[in-house]
Amino acid sequence: MKEVKIGIIGFGTVGAGVAANLLQNGETIARRTGVKLTLAKIADLDITTDRGIIVPPAILTTDSAALINEVDVVVELVGGTTAAKALIIQALQAGKPCVTANKALLAEHGEEIFAAAADSKADVYYEASVAGGIPVIKALREGLVANRIKRIYGIMNGTCNYILTRMEHEGLNFETILKDAQELGYAEAEPSLDIDGFDTAHKASILAALAYGEWFGMKAIHVEGIRDISLLDIKFAGELGYRVKLLAIIKQIEHDVQIRVHPTLIAKDTMLANISEVFNGVMIDGEPVGETLFYGRGAGRDATASAVVADLVDVALNLKYHAAGRVPVFRPGPQFNALTGMDEIKSRYYLRLQVKDEAGVVAQIAAILGQQRISISSFIQREAHSEANVPLLILTHEAQEKQIKAAIADFERLPVVSGKVKLIRIEDI
C-alpha cells in the first residue's frame, strides 16, 4: 500500500481537526482508497498548548522549513497572506504538493501561487477555502467541467447568516446578536472580516476564477457588509415576502461578468432563502445541468478538516499513480468579454425613505423616479401615529444602478426627506 507522509503547518483549531481526523480515521481512509496517509510532522510556533488531541511528541516541531523537507504533502493552515504565502511557495519550489484552506491567500495571491505550482508541476488543492465542508470547489473543477456557468449565488459566511437569522426570528438588534455570536464562538473578537463582507468576497473571488477562467483578485469585487441592516428593514422585507441575506453574486449577462457581495433581498419561497443560522449554501446554475444547490456547514473545525482530508486523499492518489496535475490547479483562459462595474449592473431595488407626513411627498418622490426612468413595482407609505416622519417603501422594477444612485441623491436633497435613504438590492433567484 502506498504510504504518503503528511505535514501540517499550523496547529490551531483546524490543524488540530485535521490531525484528529487522520489519526482516528486513517485505517478507514486506507481501506477505501488504497493509500495510507501518515501524519509525519506538525509545525507551529506553539507546540506546548493542549489542543484536545494526543499526538506523538516526536512529530511536533517549530521548524516549518524542516517539515517541508521531510514530508510528501504540505498542509498550510497558518492563515494570513504573508508567512503562509512564503511557506506554500517554498513547498511548491521543492516539488511538494500543497493543501490549503486559506481563502484570503488565494483570493489575493492565487495567480502567483498557481504559477509556482505550474512551474514545479506540483498539485495545489484548496477545497476548504470556500464553504468549509461543502464540496463546491470539486464540483466546479470536476463535476461541472462540461458546463458553461451562468450564475453562482452564495451564502458563504456563517457569522452573518447567524446574525441575520436571529434578527429576523427574535427581533433583536445587530449589536446584541453580534455579542452573543462572539460569546458562542461564531464570530471573532474583531469581526470586521466577516460582517463587512470580505470573507465572503474572498470566496467569491475563488469561485469566479474557476467559473470564468481568469484570476480576478479582490479589486474586481464590489463588497458591502451587514452592519447597516436594521430590524426595521428585516421586518419590512418579511412583510413583503423576502429575507435579507449577505449574498455573493457571480453571473454572466450576455458576454460580461459581474462579481459582487452585499445584503440582498431573496424571496422567502426559494431554497437559498431558507438556509439559516450558521449554515452555508451555494447555488450554481450551469448549462446544460441547470441549477444545483450545495448546503452544509461552511466553517468550524470538523467541517473544514473534512474538506482538507478529502483533498489529501486526492493528492495522495495522484502521487500513487504519478498523476500530478490530473485535475489542473486552475484553467486560465477568460470565458467572458469584460467585467461589469457596479454603476452598470441592473437589479431590482428596495428603497426606504423617512419622509414628512404631508401632502405632495409621494408626488415629489415619483417625479424623481420618473426623471430617472425607474419603474415602480410597489409604493407603500406607513401610517403616521405620533412620529413626525414616516417610512416610505419603494420596490422598483429592474433599473440600472447609476440611475438608482442618482435618484437617491435627489431624494436626499428634498426638504421632506430625513436622513439617508436605505438601499437593498433584490435578486430574483
C-alpha positions, -999 to 999 in steps of 0.1 A, spaced: 0 0 0 13 34 -9 23 55 22 21 93 19 37 114 47 16 144 56 30 175 73 7 201 88 19 237 92 -4 255 117 -17 236 148 -47 258 156 -83 248 156 -84 234 120 -49 220 122 -59 200 153 -91 189 135 -71 176 105 -47 158 128 -75 142 148 -92 131 115 -60 115 102 -53 97 135 -89 85 141 -99 76 105 -66 67 89 -74 30 87 -108 37 71 -93 60 46 -66 34 37 -93 7 32 -114 29 10 -86 44 -11 -56 21 -11 -33 48 2 -20 53 38 -20 89 50 6 91 77 7 121 99 45 127 99 50 162 112 31 191 127 48 226 128 37 255 149 53 283 169 35 269 199 37 232 204 30 230 241 -6 242 244 -31 215 248 -52 211 216 -75 184 230 -59 156 210 -30 134 217 -2 133 191 32 116 193 55 143 207 82 133 182 61 147 153 59 182 168 83 209 156 87 246 154 107 243 122 84 247 92 113 246 67 125 212 81 89 199 79 87 207 42 119 187 35 107 157 55 71 151 42 54 142 9 25 167 12 23 200 30 -9 212 46 -9 250 51 -32 261 79 -13 291 92 -38 317 78 -29 352 67 -12 362 35 25 367 43 41 337 61 15 314 45 24 325 11 61 321 17 56 286 30 35 274 1 59 289 -25 88 272 -7 69 239 -7 60 241 -43 95 250 -53 106 219 -35 82 199 -57 58 192 -27 21 193 -34 1 215 -10 -33 216 5 -47 248 19 -78 263 35 -65 299 31 -92 318 11 -76 352 17 -43 340 4 -58 325 -28 -80 355 -34 -51 380 -32 -22 359 -44 -37 329 -62 -23 338 -96 13 337 -82 8 305 -62 -8 287 -92 21 299 -114 45 284 -89 25 252 -90 26 251 -128 64 256 -128 70 228 -103 43 205 -117 31 201 -81 -6 200 -71 -24 226 -50 -58 216 -36 -80 241 -18 -115 227 -12 -116 240 24 -110 276 12 -147 280 2 -177 270 22 -159 247 46 -170 210 42 -193 217 12 -175 203 -19 -182 232 -42 -146 236 -55 -146 199 -66 -179 205 -82 -166 234 -103 -132 218 -111 -146 183 -119 -183 176 -116 -194 207 -137 -164 209 -160 -187 203 -191 -209 233 -182 -210 269 -190 -215 286 -157 -243 312 -160 -245 323 -124 -234 314 -88 -252 326 -57 -235 320 -23 -245 324 13 -209 318 25 -204 334 59 -220 316 89 -215 346 112 -235 369 90 -262 343 83 -265 336 121 -269 372 129 -295 379 102 -315 347 111 -317 357 147 -326 393 139 -355 380 119 -367 354 143 -361 371 176 -364 408 168 -331 416 185 -308 443 171 -275 437 153 -252 447 182 -269 423 207 -267 393 184 -231 400 174 -221 400 210 -239 366 215 -222 353 184 -188 362 198 -196 346 231 -207 314 213 -176 313 191 -195 321 159 -178 355 155 -143 366 161 -134 392 188 -126 415 159 -154 406 134 -148 430 106 -136 404 81 -170 386 84 -196 413 90 -181 437 64 -183 411 37 -146 405 29 -146 368 40 -175 362 15 -157 383 -11 -125 361 -8 -146 331 -15 -165 348 -44 -131 356 -60 -121 320 -60 -154 307 -74 -155 334 -101 -120 325 -112 -129 288 -115 -161 297 -133 -147 322 -158 -111 313 -163 -93 345 -150 -79 353 -116 -98 384 -107 -83 392 -73 -102 414 -49 -103 448 -68 -129 435 -92 -154 428 -64 -180 452 -50 -182 445 -13 -208 456 13 -214 441 47 -244 438 71 -235 465 98 -262 488 85 -290 463 82 -317 474 107 -345 455 123 -369 478 105 -357 467 71 -358 430 81 -393 435 93 -405 453 62 -387 428 39 -405 399 57 -439 416 52 -431 419 15 -422 383 12 -384 385 13 -355 376 36 -322 396 39 -291 375 32 -255 385 27 -252 371 -8 -222 366 -32 -235 371 -68 -214 359 -97 -230 359 -130 -226 363 -167 -250 386 -185 -246 381 -223 -208 381 -225 -199 401 -195 -193 390 -159 -202 407 -126 -190 398 -91 -205 414 -61 -212 408 -24 -238 427 -5 -270 423 16 -298 411 -8 -335 405 -6 -344 370 -17 -380 357 -19 -389 335 11 -401 306 -10 -367 300 -26 -344 272 -12 -315 297 -7 -336 320 14 -343 291 38 -306 285 46 -304 297 82 -282 300 113 -245 292 107 -251 271 76 -239 279 41 -254 274 7 -241 278 -28 -263 276 -59 -246 270 -93 -266 274 -125 -248 258 -154 -256 249 -189 -267 222 -196 -271 209 -160 -294 237 -147 -295 247 -110 -276 227 -84 -276 236 -47 -248 227 -22 -257 230 15 -239 224 48 -216 237 75 -194 264 60 -169 267 88 -157 251 120 -130 226 129 -147 194 117 -163 206 85 -131 223 74 -110 193 84 -133 170 64 -125 191 32 -88 192 39 -86 154 44 -106 148 12 -80 170 -7 -52 150 9 -68 118 -5 -69 132 -40 -33 144 -37 -21 110 -23 -38 92 -52 -22 115 -77 12 106 -61 4 69 -61 -4 69 -98 21 95 -108 -7 117 -120 2 152 -106 -18 178 -125 -46 153 -132 -70 180 -122 -54 213 -132 -49 237 -103 -65 264 -124 -76 266 -160 -67 300 -174 -84 313 -204 -111 340 -200 -146 329 -209 -161 364 -209 -156 398 -225 -155 423 -197 -163 429 -160 -194 449 -154 -189 478 -130 -214 484 -102 -228 516 -119 -237 494 -149 -254 465 -132 -291 461 -134 -312 449 -105 -345 454 -87 -342 476 -56 -358 481 -21 -356 517 -10 -367 530 24 -371 568 29 -381 586 61 -404 614 49 -426 641 64 -463 631 67 -477 658 45 -494 663 12 -474 661 -20 -445 640 -7 -453 610 -29 -457 631 -59 -422 646 -54 -407 611 -50 -425 598 -80 -413 627 -101 -377 620 -94 -381 583 -102 -398 593 -135 -369 616 -144 -345 586 -140 -368 563 -159 -372 540 -129 -404 520 -129 -421 513 -95 -433 478 -85 -446 487 -51 -451 520 -33 -460 518 4 -464 547 29 -467 536 65 -494 552 86 -483 580 109 -490 579 146 -471 604 167 -439 604 146 -431 635 125 -415 613 98 -429 580 84 -413 552 64 -419 552 27 -411 519 10 -404 516 -27 -398 484 -46 -386 490 -82 -387 470 -114 -352 464 -129 -332 495 -131 -295 505 -136 -275 511 -105 -263 545 -116 -300 556 -122 -309 545 -87 -279 563 -71 -288 595 -90 -324 592 -77 -313 586 -41 -290 617 -43 -321 637 -55 -343 623 -27 -318 632 -1 -318 669 -12 -356 671 -7 -367 690 25 -394 664 30 -368 635 33 -350 630 66 -316 613 68 -301 588 44 -321 566 20 -318 529 27 -310 508 -4 -310 469 -6 -308 451 -39 -333 424 -48 -322 393 -66 -348 371 -84 -334 336 -79 
